[in-house]
Amino acid sequence: MDQRRLILFLVFSFSLVMLWEGWIKHNNPAPAAQETSAAAGAAAADGSVPTPSA
């Protein structure tokens, strides 16, 4: 009986962690990445479209 309780407790705990993580991601979306390099600023100044680097 103790093993069953332990397994159920672990499954329940993992479910709560996953639920908490999803709630945090839903309510606080990550901000969009901003380019801060001088090359991106220079490329935008002459009207060309910068290509994303991998």
C-alpha positions in Angstrom: 0.0 0.0 0.0 2.9 2.4 0.8 4.4 1.9 -2.7 1.1 2.8 -4.3 0.8 6.0 -2.3 4.4 6.9 -3.2 3.8 6.4 -6.9 0.5 8.3 -6.8 2.2 11.1 -4.8 5.0 11.4 -7.4 2.5 11.4 -10.3 0.4 14.0 -8.6 3.5 16.2 -7.8 4.7 16.0 -11.4 1.3 16.9 -12.7 1.3 20.0 -10.4 4.7 21.1 -11.6 3.7 20.7 -15.2 0.4 22.6 -14.5 2.3 25.4 -12.7 4.9 25.7 -15.6 2.1 25.9 -18.2 0.3 28.6 -16.2 3.5 30.7 -15.8 4.2 30.4 -19.6 0.6 31.4 -20.4 0.4 34.4 -18.1 4.0 35.7 -18.7 4.9 35.2 -22.4 8.5 35.7 -23.3 9.3 39.1 -24.8 10.3 39.2 -28.5 14.1 39.1 -29.2 15.5 42.5 -30.0 18.6 43.0 -32.1 21.2 45.2 -30.4 24.2 44.8 -32.7 25.6 47.7 -34.7 25.5 45.7 -37.9 21.7 45.3 -37.6 21.3 49.1 -37.0 23.5 49.9 -40.0 21.6 47.5 -42.3 18.2 49.0 -41.2 19.5 52.5 -41.9 20.2 51.9 -45.6 16.8 50.2 -46.1 17.9 46.6 -46.6 16.2 43.7 -44.8 18.5 42.1 -42.3 18.8 38.3 -42.4 18.6 36.3 -39.2 21.8 34.6 -38.2 21.7 30.9 -37.2 
